[in-house]
Amino acid sequence: MSGLRVTLSVDDGHPLDMRTAALLARHGLPATFYLPLCNREGPPVLTGAQVRALAQDFEIGSHTLTHRFLAGLDERSAWHEINAGKRALEDCVGQPVQGFCYPGGRYRPLHVRQVQAAGFRYARSTQNLRIDAGSKRFEMPTSAQFYPHPRTVWLRNFLSQRDRAVRTPALFALLYDADWLVRLHRLLALADARGGLFHLWWHSLDIERLGLWSVLDCFLADIAARVPRSRRLANGEVFSAGAAQPPAGSALLRAARAARAVPHVPPLHPSTPSENSAI
Ligand SMILES: [Zn+2]
């Protein structure tokens, strides 16, 4: 067994996240749901009661107050989106919210500092093609989005984002086959072979629109078959035992944590903060 670890995240807080949660629970997989309080782009969001139900079994992170792209805001408005989004979500769930995700992956170094000042413990970006946790707690990268992106999109994304050397093996895995799902399986196999961290993220609404529920089900089954429960992590558990913890009352995660000994992730490939585009 390679030591592969997996962490999953789901963005935007669409009501279909409840279906995603049921799917994840069936496979015994933890995940972090990044939620705005409303989505100014139009789609509905989970009700307060749904958010509280979700928080019973999964880590809840913030995705700003109204899902505005921070890079397009002045400093004061960005702070409001970050800070008020955290407070409102904490009021809803009745517990600290320790993780943050930058909407659209669009942010600047100022926003990283604001996220830290608001009291978050870590933040996820949309940098992809990574099979490691990176070295920056406030710019956690991902491996891939669960979405049928054509190869040209992966290539363009590779070229537009930093840390190319460390991202090259994943790029080749994702260029290998004409079928996007075969490519994604190859990326998972690469992370497994390297004993890395596989971080998959998605939007529940995309899964619905593209009719991918059964495909996602099969992919999660593959993950569950490869990764023992002790190495299935919420995003907040990735960096160290001292990082954000999943909900204390979670039966799903309590069982996983009982057998868990999470190794500290050594710093890898320091890089310069810069605006980071969503794929
Ligand atoms: Zn989003």
Residues whose N, C-alpha, C, O or C-beta is under 5 A from the ligand:
A	BS01	ZN	D11 D12 P103 G104
